[in-house]
């Protein structure tokens, strides 16, 4: 992540173009765990950002529940019909960047995830302890 770029708010007028282009909605569920995905991690801060036309927009920030999950995160996506032909399918992917932070664990930053209209995407994130123990 480029530290010198300011995080923009989605209420920025320039963001309206993105909303118009991506009138569909998909959802994201993030599952955070450790120890080879054996144990869920509660209280992890999860952030979702979008890089759009050179700016970063923070769209979501929350903490995981006791199951290591944040879910039902609605995100803009290209309309379903746009992905139905080979000519348009590739340009229909909207990529978001997910980061996870928790004391005692190494941060996971800018993990990419693609969101599709009318589809729930599940993103597993494995945290590694800062002490160098196995993930």
The 8 nearest C-alpha neighbors of each residue, nearest first, counted from 0:
[[1, 2, 109, 108, 4, 3, 55, 96],
 [0, 2, 3, 4, 5, 55, 6, 54],
 [1, 3, 4, 0, 5, 6, 55, 54],
 [2, 4, 1, 5, 0, 6, 54, 55],
 [5, 3, 2, 1, 6, 54, 55, 0],
 [4, 6, 7, 3, 55, 54, 2, 56],
 [5, 7, 55, 56, 57, 4, 8, 54],
 [8, 6, 56, 55, 5, 9, 57, 54],
 [7, 9, 10, 56, 11, 57, 6, 58],
 [10, 8, 11, 14, 56, 7, 58, 57],
 [11, 9, 8, 12, 14, 15, 7, 13],
 [10, 12, 9, 13, 14, 8, 7, 15],
 [13, 11, 14, 15, 10, 16, 9, 8],
 [12, 14, 15, 11, 16, 17, 10, 9],
 [13, 15, 17, 12, 16, 11, 9, 18],
 [14, 16, 18, 17, 13, 12, 19, 11],
 [17, 15, 19, 14, 18, 13, 20, 12],
 [16, 18, 20, 14, 15, 19, 21, 51],
 [19, 17, 21, 15, 16, 20, 22, 14],
 [20, 18, 16, 17, 21, 22, 15, 14],
 [21, 19, 17, 18, 22, 16, 77, 76],
 [22, 20, 77, 76, 18, 19, 75, 23],
 [21, 23, 19, 18, 78, 20, 77, 75],
 [24, 22, 78, 76, 116, 77, 21, 75],
 [25, 23, 75, 116, 76, 74, 117, 73],
 [24, 26, 116, 117, 118, 115, 74, 73],
 [27, 25, 73, 119, 72, 71, 74, 120],
 [26, 28, 120, 72, 119, 121, 70, 71],
 [27, 29, 70, 121, 69, 122, 71, 120],
 [28, 30, 122, 69, 68, 123, 121, 70],
 [31, 29, 68, 123, 67, 124, 122, 28],
 [32, 30, 124, 67, 40, 125, 39, 123],
 [33, 31, 39, 36, 125, 40, 38, 126],
 [32, 34, 36, 126, 125, 38, 134, 35],
 [35, 33, 134, 37, 36, 38, 133, 32],
 [36, 34, 134, 37, 33, 125, 32, 133],
 [35, 37, 32, 33, 34, 38, 125, 39],
 [38, 36, 34, 35, 33, 32, 39, 134],
 [39, 37, 32, 33, 36, 34, 40, 35],
 [38, 40, 32, 67, 66, 31, 33, 41],
 [39, 41, 67, 32, 31, 38, 43, 42],
 [40, 42, 65, 67, 64, 63, 43, 39],
 [43, 41, 63, 62, 44, 64, 40, 101],
 [44, 42, 101, 62, 63, 100, 41, 45],
 [43, 45, 62, 100, 99, 61, 42, 101],
 [46, 44, 99, 61, 60, 98, 62, 43],
 [47, 45, 60, 98, 59, 97, 99, 48],
 [48, 46, 97, 59, 96, 58, 57, 60],
 [49, 47, 57, 96, 56, 58, 95, 55],
 [48, 50, 95, 56, 55, 51, 96, 57],
 [49, 51, 55, 54, 53, 56, 48, 52],
 [52, 50, 54, 53, 49, 55, 56, 17],
 [51, 53, 54, 50, 55, 13, 14, 17],
 [52, 54, 51, 50, 55, 4, 49, 56],
 [55, 53, 51, 50, 52, 56, 7, 6],
 [56, 54, 50, 6, 49, 7, 48, 51],
 [55, 57, 7, 49, 48, 6, 8, 58],
 [56, 58, 48, 59, 47, 8, 6, 7],
 [59, 57, 48, 47, 56, 9, 60, 49],
 [58, 60, 47, 46, 57, 61, 48, 45],
 [59, 61, 46, 45, 47, 44, 58, 62],
 [62, 60, 45, 44, 59, 63, 46, 69],
 [63, 61, 44, 43, 42, 45, 64, 69],
 [62, 64, 68, 67, 42, 69, 43, 41],
 [63, 65, 67, 41, 66, 68, 42, 62],
 [64, 66, 41, 67, 63, 40, 39, 68],
 [67, 65, 64, 68, 39, 41, 40, 63],
 [68, 66, 39, 40, 31, 63, 41, 64],
 [69, 67, 30, 63, 66, 64, 29, 70],
 [68, 70, 63, 29, 28, 64, 30, 62],
 [71, 69, 28, 72, 27, 29, 68, 26],
 [70, 72, 26, 73, 27, 28, 69, 119],
 [71, 73, 27, 26, 70, 74, 28, 69],
 [74, 72, 26, 25, 71, 24, 27, 75],
 [75, 73, 25, 24, 26, 72, 76, 114],
 [76, 74, 24, 21, 23, 22, 25, 18],
 [77, 75, 23, 21, 24, 116, 115, 25],
 [76, 78, 21, 23, 91, 116, 22, 79],
 [79, 77, 23, 80, 81, 116, 22, 76],
 [80, 78, 116, 81, 82, 77, 23, 117],
 [81, 79, 82, 83, 78, 77, 84, 116],
 [80, 82, 79, 78, 83, 87, 91, 88],
 [83, 81, 88, 80, 79, 84, 87, 91],
 [82, 84, 80, 81, 88, 85, 87, 79],
 [85, 83, 86, 87, 88, 82, 81, 80],
 [84, 86, 88, 87, 83, 89, 82, 81],
 [87, 85, 84, 88, 89, 90, 82, 83],
 [86, 88, 84, 85, 90, 89, 82, 81],
 [89, 87, 82, 85, 91, 90, 84, 86],
 [88, 90, 91, 87, 92, 86, 85, 82],
 [89, 91, 87, 88, 92, 82, 93, 86],
 [92, 90, 88, 89, 77, 82, 93, 87],
 [91, 93, 90, 113, 89, 94, 114, 115],
 [92, 94, 113, 114, 76, 91, 95, 77],
 [95, 93, 113, 112, 92, 111, 114, 96],
 [94, 96, 49, 112, 111, 48, 113, 97],
 [95, 97, 109, 111, 110, 48, 47, 49],
 [98, 96, 47, 110, 109, 46, 111, 95],
 [97, 99, 108, 46, 109, 107, 45, 110],
 [98, 100, 45, 107, 44, 106, 43, 108],
 [101, 99, 106, 44, 43, 45, 107, 98],
 [100, 102, 43, 104, 103, 44, 99, 106],
 [103, 101, 104, 100, 105, 43, 129, 106],
 [102, 104, 129, 128, 101, 105, 130, 127],
 [105, 103, 128, 129, 127, 102, 101, 126],
 [104, 106, 129, 127, 128, 126, 107, 103],
 [107, 105, 100, 99, 108, 104, 101, 126],
 [106, 108, 99, 98, 105, 100, 109, 110],
 [109, 107, 98, 110, 106, 99, 97, 96],
 [108, 110, 96, 97, 98, 111, 107, 0],
 [109, 111, 97, 96, 108, 98, 112, 107],
 [112, 110, 96, 95, 109, 97, 94, 113],
 [111, 113, 95, 94, 96, 114, 110, 122],
 [112, 114, 94, 93, 92, 95, 115, 111],
 [115, 113, 93, 25, 76, 112, 94, 120],
 [116, 114, 25, 76, 118, 117, 113, 77],
 [115, 117, 25, 24, 23, 76, 79, 118],
 [118, 116, 25, 24, 115, 119, 79, 23],
 [119, 117, 25, 116, 115, 120, 26, 114],
 [120, 118, 26, 27, 25, 121, 117, 28],
 [119, 121, 27, 26, 28, 118, 122, 114],
 [122, 120, 28, 29, 27, 123, 119, 30],
 [121, 123, 29, 28, 30, 124, 120, 112],
 [124, 122, 30, 29, 31, 121, 125, 32],
 [123, 125, 31, 30, 32, 122, 126, 29],
 [126, 124, 32, 33, 31, 36, 123, 127],
 [127, 125, 33, 32, 104, 134, 124, 105],
 [126, 128, 134, 104, 105, 33, 129, 125],
 [129, 127, 104, 130, 103, 131, 132, 105],
 [128, 130, 104, 105, 131, 103, 127, 132],
 [131, 129, 128, 132, 103, 104, 127, 105],
 [132, 130, 129, 128, 133, 127, 134, 105],
 [133, 131, 130, 128, 134, 127, 129, 34],
 [134, 132, 34, 131, 127, 128, 35, 33],
 [133, 34, 127, 35, 33, 132, 126, 128]]
